[in-house]
């Protein structure tokens, strides 16, 4: 078993769920991986990762709306140094995931038919987000 670690930068569009599945599979292809486990970690406290439905965009919009209801911008937060969307973004990131492990087979993530891996931007404006990819397993050409 071998491993590979690298960082991938994702430019977000502000409050959104951005599908990064194709980018992940492209990186796995470039790394020439075969079978193993991919762990993806987002290096931020106001954005997160989710595996969610990739067929109907209404699902993503409904999830973003539900997160807004769970952590509204107008709640009486103490932390407001970075603007009114900052503390709600921290709450949303705390109830979602900052790290996700995904099995890999034949060089591709083993997501379900209707699943995608998403970076969830909880802040209102666009940001550059860093994803750390860690693959542990076998690579092409290994016996």
Phi, psi and omega in degrees: 000137176236174178217160176220139178228133176204168179247137178240133179263134177237128176268118180269169182252019190090191184316111184186169170241114185253119181289120179246015182301312181297320178297319180296312180296325177296318178295319177298319178296314179298324179283349179061044179279160177243278184232141178163213183228128175256126172250131178244129182233130177263131188267046183214157180253003179233020173216163183209181179239142172216151167256125187209173181301138181247005185268311186252113181298341177299329179298314180297316179297318178296321178295317177299319178295319179296319177296322176297324178290324179289327181224076183290150181293333185266012176290156183279069179283147175280320182278111180218018185299323184261015177110167186290344179267355186288305182296318175302325178295321177296317179298314181297319178293326181291331182262358173252221184229145172255350180215136180224135176255131184229125175297147179236132177225134180053036175082007181230147175298140181270052176286155176290168183307319185253022182252147172221156175263125186239141164269124179258114177270117182266349179272158184286326184258161179298149177219158170264120184247142181256127175249129174263125179254130176232116177249132174233125180160210182259156181240159178304144177085357177266140187293000000 
